[in-house]
Amino acid sequence: MEYLIVGSGLFGSVFAYEAAKRGHHVTILEKRDHVGGNIYTKEIEGIQVHVYGAHIFHTQSKKVWEYVNQFAEFNNYINAPIANFHDEIYNLPFNMNTFNKLWNVITPQQAQEKINQQKAQLNLSGPPKNLEEQAESLVGIDVYQKLIKGYTEKQWGKKATELPAFIIRRLPVRFTYDNNYFNDPFQGIPMGGYTQIIEQLLDSPLIDVKLNTDFLNDRDSYLKHYQIVVFTGMIDQFFDYQLGDLSYRSLKFETEIRDMDNFQGNAVVNYTDSQTPFTRIIEHKHFEFGKGNKYKTVITREYPKNFQRGGEPYYPVNDQENKQLYSKYVNLAKSTYPNVIFGGRLGLYRYYNMDQTIMAAFEIVKREFG
């Protein structure tokens, strides 16, 4: 079979690897000047820089963990972000260290009582009507005001009272002194970055990669030429937005090299107040425990922004209206392009973690190859 894969991110690269392993020829079109999609890493001053935002691999699946470990050796990095609220420092996710700093409580019972007292003050009538009421009903007023409100409003570009309650169905609250953000048993960062994983996935004589090539510039020609097309871009853009635009949020990154060994003491610091325009600062060398130039460090500020056509979509806005529109695009795809497989975060219009992206690729591989 002749497969065309649009996009060299994790989904497309896993599919390409599995197709080539079965003897099929694969052509990959990548509109950027590098492979890897948003997990692309680049070495600067001996530091692996996560160019499109922090990516920490974590999974509950032993199968997925063993799969990625074929292509890189992972360190034992544990994601333990901190929050900066007007220069007050708190641990995330919300745990006993957080509650001790907020209220000077020592035991889980004291922390639970404090949260319950604050929840009792809310006097909500009926189920929460918006994100603010939902968050306060889960963790109380103090945690919401200092650690959720400003960050969330920056992230979504709307007031919390204008956001639907379902965005925060639950919040991770731990009554232990544990700063590990994820519960997954397998977690780490590939030593030497993520790009090596993609390069190994695509290292086959049966896989041809064409960079700086936009599928949409000659879509109809490609669709006629290839038996199967795997499209990992925006599904609404594939159809030239004929049913309307799906909503996305975008990001802007400002990366700089600093003449120091250690800028902030942690890989990820979230800025949870509303006045700071960015949501977080990443200091990349901490992902590999300080590896790199001892006299330099690389930091990235992350700014949420509205998405517009022609920009970079980073995550879908999964409200009911957009889910319904996405379903219409799925039906249109089935009826008009049965030889096109839509995959990845944008093709499936889902906010996937890396392990979920791999599992979604496995599902398509099983469906396609048995």
N, C-alpha and C positions, 0 to 999 in steps of 0.2 A: 504494500500500500504506500501511497504518497501522502504524507501529512504536512499540512502547513500550520504552524503554530504562531499566533500573533502575540508577542510579548515573551520576554525571557526571564520573567519573575519565577518565584518558587513553583507555582502551579504548572506553568508551561514547561519549565525545565524538568520537573519530575515526570510529567507526561512524556516529554521527548526522550528521556533516559529509558523509560519503560518500553516505549515504542521501538526504539533502536535496539534494545536488548532482545526484542522479539523479531528482529530482522527487517523492520520497516524503515523506509527513508523519511527523514524529517527535515523540513526547511523552517527556520525560525526567522521571523521578521521582528526587529527591535527598533523602535523609533528613536530611542536614546543612543548615545555613543558608547554605551557599555551594557553588559549583561547584568542580570540580577534583580531588576525591578527595584522596589523600595528597600530590599535587604542589602543592597550594594554597599560594600565597605571599601574605603580607600586609605592607603597608608600615608600619613603625614607625620613627619618627625618621629618615625618609628612607632606611631600610634595608629591603631585601626579605628578610623573615623566612620561612624554610622551616618552616612551622608543624608539619608532621608528619615532621621529620627531614630531613637533608641530601639533596638530589637533584642529582647532577651528571650532565648528559646526555653520553653517550658511545656511539659506535657504529662498527662497521666498514662499515655500509651507507651508500653515497652516496645511495641513494634515500631512506632514512629521514632522513638529515641534510638533504637538500634539502627534504623535506616539512615538517619542523618549522621550517625557516628561512623558510617562507612567512609564518609567523605571529609571528615575533619575530626580532630581531637578536641573535645570540649573541656573547658575548665569547670571548676565548681562554684562559679559566680552565683551569688544569691541576690535577688532583687530586693533591696531594702531602701526605697526612696524616702526622702524626708520632705517635709513641707515647711516653707518659709512664709509666715504671715506677719508682715511688718517687722521682720527681723526676730520674731519669735520662732523657734525651731521645734517641730513636732515630728514624731515618727508616724510613718504610714506602713501598712493599713492601720486603721484605728485599733489600738491595743492598749495594754496597761501602761506602757511608757507614755503614750499619748494622754491617757486619762490622768496619770500622775502629774504630768506637766500642766494640764488644764485645771485640775481641781485639787491637787495634792492628795489624792486618794491612794491607798496602798493595796487594798484587797479587791478582788473581783466583785465581791458583794457590795462594797462601797461604791464602785464605779457603776454597777447596775442600778443601785438606788438613786444615784445622781441622774442617770439617764431617765429613769422612770419619773423622777420628780419633774424634770423638764418636759417630758412628754405629757404629763398630767396638766401642765399649765397651758397647753395649746388650745383646748376647748374646740376641737374639730367637730363639725357636724357632718356626719357621713364620711365616706371614704375620701382620701386626699384628692383634691381637684387639680393640683399642679405639682411640679417637681419640688417646690419649696415645702409644701405641706407634706409631701411624701417623705422627703429627707428628714424633716424635723420629727415626723412620727416614728422614724426608725432610730435616730441617734440623738435626738434632742436639739436644743437651740444652739448651745455653745459650739459643738462639733460642726453643725451646719454653717453657722456664721463665719467661723474661722477657717474651716478646711474644705468646705464644699461650695458655698455660694459663689464667691468670686471666681474660683477656678472654672466652675461649670458654666457660668455666664460668659466668660471669655471663650471657653471651648465651643459653645453653641452660638454665640453672637446674639443671645436673647436673654431677657430677664428670667430668672428662675420661675417666677409666677406666670410666665407665658409659655413655659415648657411643659409638656404632658408628664403626668406622674409616672407613666410606665418606663420612662428612660432610666429611672432608678428603682428597679423592682426590689432590689435588696442592696445593702451595703455591707462590706466585710467588717464585722466588729468582732474583735477577739479579746477575750478576758484573760489573756496570757501576756507575758513579757517576750513576745516573739515578733521581730520586725520583718520576717520573711513575707513578702507580698503575696506569693503564690502558694497554694496548697499542693501543687503538683509534685510528685516524687522525683521527677527528672527535670533538671534545670541547669542551664549553663550558657556560656558564650564560646563559640568556636575560636580556638587560639589561632590567630592569623586571619580572623575575619570571616564574613559570610561569602564573599565573592569566590573564594576557593571552592566552596561547595557547588555553586552554580557552574563554575568552570569544569569541575569533574563530572557533573551530571551531563554536560554537553560535550564531553570529550569522547567523541565517537566518529569514525569515518562515515557513518550513516546520518550524521547531523551536520547540516550547513547553517551557519548563523550569519545573517545580514544585518549589520548595524546601520543606524541613521536611515532607516527605511520605514516609511509610514504606510501600512496596509491600506488605510482609508483613501490614500491618494490614487489607488488603482484597484479598488475593492472588487469590482465586477470581473476584472480580468483574472484576479487571483481565485475568485470563487469558481470560475469556469475551469481553470487549469488543474486545481487540486481536488482529489476525491473527498478528503475530509479536512475541514478547517477547525482548529481549536482557537477560539477568540477569547483573550483574557482582558480586553479593554472594556470600556463602558458600553453596556448593551444598548442604551438609548442612542449613543453616538453611532453605533453600528448601523442603526436604522435611520440615521440622519434626523433623530429627534421627532419622527413623524407622529408619535402619539403624545409628545410632550417631553419636557426635561425632568429627569430624576434629580433629586436634590443630593448634594454632597457638601461636605465641609473640606476646606483646603488648609494648607499650612505654609508658612514661610520660615525658612531657616537662615539664621545669621551665624556663620562659623568664623572663628578667629583663633589665631595662634597667640598664646600669651607667654611672655618670657619669665616663666616660673615653673616649678615642678608640680605644684598642687594649688589649684584655684579655689575649690569649694569643699574638698574632703569627701566627696561622694559622687557616684556616677550620675545620679538623678536628684535634682532638687526642684520640687514644684513650688511655684509662687502662687499662693492661694488668695491673695488680696485682689481687689478689683482694680486698684490703681496701677499696678505693674502691668505693662501691656503684653508681656509674654507669659506663657503658662509654665515653662520650665527651662532650666539650663542643664544641658548634658555635658559632663566632663568625661571624654571618651577613654582616657587612659585608665580610669578606675575599673572599666570592664575587664581589663587584663591585669589588675592589681599593680598599676603603676609602670607597666612595661613601656619602653620608649625613651626618648630623649629626657634626661633628668633635669634639663634646664629649660624645657618647653612643655606646654600643655595645650590641648585643643579643646575649646568649648563651643557649644552651639546653643543659641537661644531659639526657642520655638514659639512662633506666633500663629495662633489660629486666624483664619481669614475666610471670607465668603468665597464660594466657588463660582466661577464664571466660565462659560465656554472658552476653551483654549487654555485654561489653567490646569493645575494638577489636582485631580480628585483624590483625597486621602481616605475619607470614610463616608459611607452612605448615611443618610438621615432616614432611619428605619421607622418612620411614623406610618400610620395606617394609610394615608393618602399615597405615599410613595410605594408602599408594599402593593397596593392595588394597581398602581401604574406599572410596576415591575411585572406583576402577573400578566398584564396585558401584553407586555413585550415578550414574555415567555411564550404565550399563545401565538403571537405573531411569528416568532422564531420557528416554532414547531410546524406551522402551516406553510411558511415560505422558504425556509432554509433547513430542511431536515439533515443536510450534510454538515451543518455547523454546530460545534459543541461550544457552549459558553461556559467559561470556568474562571476561577480566581475570584478575588474580592470584588472586582468591578463587574465581571461578567455575570456573577451570581448575586450581585448587589447585597453582599453581607460583610459585616466586619469580622474578618477571620484573624485569629492568631496564626502563627506559622504552622503549628502542628495541625490545626484545623484545615489549613490550606493543603497540607500534604495529604491528610485523610480524604479531603474532597477529590484530590487528584487520584488517589487510590481507587475511589468509587468509580470514577470515569474510566480508569484503566481496566477495572474488572468488568465494567459494562461493555467496553469496546473490545477487549481481548479475551474475556472469559477467565 
